[in-house]
Structures are given as structure tokens and as C-alpha cells.
Amino acid sequence: MNQMIHPVLRSLALPALDSPKWQSSFAAFAFGVKSALSSILALVLFGTFIGVGAFAHDTGFTLGWAVATTVLVWAGPAQIILISTSHAGATLLESALAVTISAIRLLPMVVSVLPMLRTPQTKMRQLALPAHLVAVTVWVESFRLLPHVPRERRIAFVNGLGGGLVFLSCAATVLGYGLAASLPPILSAGILALTPLTFLLSTARNAHKLVDKLALALGLALYPLVQLLHTGVDIMICGLTAGTIAYGVHRLRGRA
């Protein structure tokens, strides 16, 4: 009988959809926290924010502001932009604009996750916190885990999932800030590079349909060529091109 349990449920001990354990929103929140702390991505996230904390220390940010950026910005690359532009003497408006432009990349992730959380009774204010918590890691884990969570408990679950990851990242920021004096600069840079690498591997793991695999493969194949154009938006061009081609192939296969 245990062999029939879905691998996600078996590995994270999530209750079945019809289990009475989902009756409480607090229980769903707790399962979200547990899922966050048991995810392999949490280890990479921890390492990434050690690098963020070290970088904040080296640029003269206080520990309080470093932790605040983790909670309020909640995106490693955007935090690096905020810290580096502030350190370079940019005004508050200039730094905010740079962070906003960087954060636009997360908008498609938010748009794809929020419909998975809504019910006919959901109020817009209930989606404010989940929308803030949706970063790369939460986006990847949401698509993996939410199908195994009752829809009426998904908001609480994502709040727990994102909240657990934010707490872990804050702890890593504090640790990195304290280790900055002894952490080699090359190691700090290498730790920050774990985020895009993890995103790539997680996307590959979650790519089950042909259209997903094709888009990922085309993106990897096209990027070295697109980079030669030196446009400054190489990743965006590569992603739009690969995604459009993969979608076109998917539509043609559907008509065949």
C-alpha cells in the first residue's frame, strides 16, 4: 500500500488531500514551514544568503538593514543591486528604480502561482502576502507541492512555505554578515552563483511535458549565440525566442 503513495507525499509526509489534518489553516501553515525546511533548495538558499550577508558587511551596510532587505526585498539579485547602488552613492529613488526593474522578472511567477491559490471566496487582501513571498524558490516548490494541498488551504500553506524560507534566509544573512571578515571574496561570489544554477536544475526537474523540456533545451542552446549580439537583454531575448518556438511546436502537435 505504501508503494502507491505519491513520491511527494512520501518524501515530505504531506497528508492526502482528503485527510482531516488539512482542516486547520494553522496545520497547513505548519506543513508549509516543514516543506520549506526539508527542501533541498533550502540548503542552496541558505548558502546564497550567506553570500548576501557577507556582501552587505563588506559594503558597509548595517546588520539590521541587511536583514530588512531579506524580508522586504526577498530576492538575492535585487538585494545585491540595492546594496551595491547604495554603496556607490545612488539616491534612494535610483536604487528603488533599479530594484523594481530587477523584480519585474518575478511578475510572471506571481501571475502563474496566484490562480492556484484562489477560491471563489478568496479576497484580494489574502493574496498580498503570498504574492510577496513568490520568488524563484517558492515558485518552483509551489508547482511541485500545491497539487497535493487542498485548494482552500493553499494560501496558508504558501505562507508557511515562504515564511519558512524567509526565516532561514534571515538566519543565513546574519551568519554571512558575521563570517564576512574571514570569508574569501571569491567564495562569496561563488555562493551567489548557486541561485541561477539551482533555478536551472529545479526547472529541469519539474519539466515533465515536451513543451517545457523543449523550451529549456532551446534556451540553453540559443543563449551562447544570442550573447554574441551584446544587446544587454540577452536572457530576455533568448527566453522569449525559445519559449515562442516551444509553444508553436506544442500547438502544431496538438492539431496533428
Summary of the structure (lengths in Angstrom):
residues: 256
radius of gyration: 19.8
end to end distance: 39.5
largest distance: 62.6
contacts: 782
relative contact order: 0.14
helix: 80%
strand: 0%
